[in-house]
Amino acid sequence: MNDNQFSIAGNMVRDPVLKTVAGGKSVLSFRLASTPRRFDQASNEWRNLDSLYLTVNCWHRLAERVAESLKAGDPLIVTGRLRMRTYEVESERRTVYEVDAQHVAPDLNRVSVMLVRGPRRYEETAPLQDAEVALAEQSVSAGPLVPLASEAAA
């Protein structure tokens, strides 16, 4: 299968919008702006290049967690599938590029976060020893991310 993987870092442009579609599925969308920067040695300062704006779509649990954890201005790293969609407006064909997100995370180069771990659900299989339970609880993470501090957006 020829499936593309796409990663991009940028800032969330505006607060995400969470919707429920047919069948009770959660979908969330937001705009991400990615602006590359280059150092100009002649002027001894950083210069912003042209920004790329993309719509990011999240589904199911990822959609719900992004809605409760992130807001406009947050620096993010998004990984997913880049897809092209065409449509017509007043007989004019238009093309947009969107990312179907598989992973959304704060950019730890620019903010600090603290993980908030929720309760875990264990299957009733073989009983775990106390040391195994403690190790599993240390290594498994679930729940929203809470920013501790952030730097000014670059």
C-alpha positions as CSV (number, residue, x, y, z in Angstrom):
1,M,0.0,0.0,0.0
2,N,1.4,3.4,-1.0
3,D,0.3,5.6,2.0
4,N,2.0,8.9,2.6
5,Q,3.2,10.1,6.0
6,F,3.4,13.8,6.6
7,S,4.8,15.7,9.6
8,I,4.6,19.5,10.1
9,A,5.4,21.8,12.9
10,G,3.6,25.1,13.4
11,N,1.1,27.1,15.5
12,M,-2.6,26.5,15.8
13,V,-4.2,29.5,14.2
14,R,-7.6,29.5,15.9
15,D,-9.4,27.4,18.5
16,P,-10.3,23.9,17.3
17,V,-13.9,23.1,16.3
18,L,-15.3,19.8,17.6
19,K,-18.4,18.3,15.8
20,T,-20.3,15.1,16.0
21,V,-21.2,13.5,12.6
22,A,-23.4,10.6,11.6
23,G,-23.0,7.6,13.8
24,G,-21.9,9.6,16.8
25,K,-18.3,10.0,15.5
26,S,-16.3,13.0,16.8
27,V,-14.4,15.1,14.2
28,L,-12.3,18.1,15.0
29,S,-10.6,20.6,12.6
30,F,-8.2,23.4,13.0
31,R,-5.9,25.5,10.9
32,L,-2.1,25.2,11.4
33,A,0.3,27.8,10.2
34,S,3.9,26.8,9.6
35,T,6.4,29.6,9.0
36,P,10.0,28.7,8.2
37,R,12.7,31.1,9.5
38,R,16.1,31.8,8.1
39,F,19.0,33.7,9.6
40,D,20.1,36.7,7.4
41,Q,23.8,37.2,8.1
42,A,23.8,40.5,6.3
43,S,21.3,42.1,8.7
44,N,22.2,39.8,11.6
45,E,18.6,38.9,12.3
46,W,16.0,36.2,11.7
47,R,13.6,36.5,8.8
48,N,10.2,34.8,8.4
49,L,9.6,33.2,5.0
50,D,6.1,32.5,3.5
51,S,3.7,30.8,5.8
52,L,1.9,27.5,4.8
53,Y,-1.6,27.2,6.2
54,L,-3.2,23.7,6.3
55,T,-6.5,22.4,7.7
56,V,-5.9,19.5,10.1
57,N,-8.7,17.0,10.7
58,C,-8.8,14.7,13.8
59,W,-11.2,11.9,14.5
60,H,-12.6,9.9,17.4
61,R,-10.6,10.0,20.7
62,L,-7.8,12.2,19.2
63,A,-10.5,14.8,18.3
64,E,-11.8,14.9,21.8
65,R,-8.4,15.1,23.4
66,V,-7.2,17.9,21.1
67,A,-10.4,19.8,21.9
68,E,-9.9,19.6,25.7
69,S,-6.1,20.1,25.6
70,L,-5.1,22.7,23.0
71,K,-6.0,26.2,21.9
72,A,-5.2,28.9,19.4
73,G,-1.5,29.9,19.4
74,D,-0.2,26.6,20.8
75,P,2.9,25.3,19.0
76,L,2.2,21.8,17.6
77,I,3.7,18.9,15.7
78,V,1.2,17.1,13.6
79,T,1.7,13.8,11.8
80,G,-0.8,12.2,9.5
81,R,-1.8,11.7,5.9
82,L,-1.6,14.6,3.4
83,R,-4.6,14.5,1.1
84,M,-5.8,16.6,-1.8
85,R,-9.5,17.5,-2.1
86,T,-11.1,19.3,-5.0
87,Y,-14.5,21.0,-5.2
88,E,-16.4,23.5,-7.3
89,V,-17.6,27.0,-6.4
90,E,-19.6,28.9,-9.0
91,S,-18.3,26.6,-11.8
92,E,-14.7,27.2,-10.6
93,R,-12.7,24.2,-9.6
94,R,-10.7,24.6,-6.4
95,T,-8.1,22.3,-4.8
96,V,-7.2,22.2,-1.1
97,Y,-4.7,20.2,0.8
98,E,-5.6,18.8,4.3
99,V,-3.9,16.6,6.9
100,D,-5.8,13.7,8.4
101,A,-4.0,13.6,11.7
102,Q,-2.8,10.5,13.4
103,H,-0.8,12.3,16.0
104,V,-1.0,15.8,17.5
105,A,1.5,17.0,20.1
106,P,2.8,20.2,21.6
107,D,6.2,21.2,20.3
108,L,8.5,20.6,23.3
109,N,11.1,22.8,21.8
110,R,8.8,25.7,22.5
111,V,6.6,24.8,25.5
112,S,6.8,22.6,28.6
113,V,3.9,20.3,29.4
114,M,2.9,18.0,32.3
115,L,1.1,14.8,31.5
116,V,-2.1,14.2,33.3
117,R,-2.7,10.4,33.5
118,G,-6.3,9.1,33.7
119,P,-7.4,5.9,35.4
120,R,-6.5,2.8,33.5
121,R,-8.8,-0.1,32.6
122,Y,-7.2,-3.5,33.0
123,E,-8.5,-6.6,31.2
124,E,-9.3,-9.6,33.4
125,T,-6.6,-11.9,32.1
126,A,-3.7,-13.3,34.2
127,P,-3.3,-11.4,37.4
128,L,-0.3,-9.1,37.5
129,Q,2.2,-9.1,40.3
130,D,2.5,-5.8,42.2
131,A,5.9,-4.9,40.5
132,E,4.4,-5.5,37.1
133,V,1.4,-3.2,37.8
134,A,3.7,-0.4,39.1
135,L,5.9,-0.8,36.0
136,A,2.8,-0.7,33.7
137,E,1.5,2.4,35.4
138,Q,4.8,4.2,35.0
139,S,5.2,3.4,31.3
140,V,1.6,3.9,30.0
141,S,0.3,7.4,29.5
142,A,-3.2,8.6,28.8
143,G,-5.0,11.9,29.1
144,P,-4.7,15.6,28.1
145,L,-1.5,17.6,28.1
146,V,-1.3,20.6,30.4
147,P,1.1,23.4,29.4
148,L,3.4,24.5,32.3
149,A,5.1,27.4,30.6
150,S,5.5,28.7,27.0
151,E,7.9,30.9,25.1
152,A,6.7,33.7,22.9
153,A,5.7,32.5,19.5
154,A,8.5,32.8,17.0
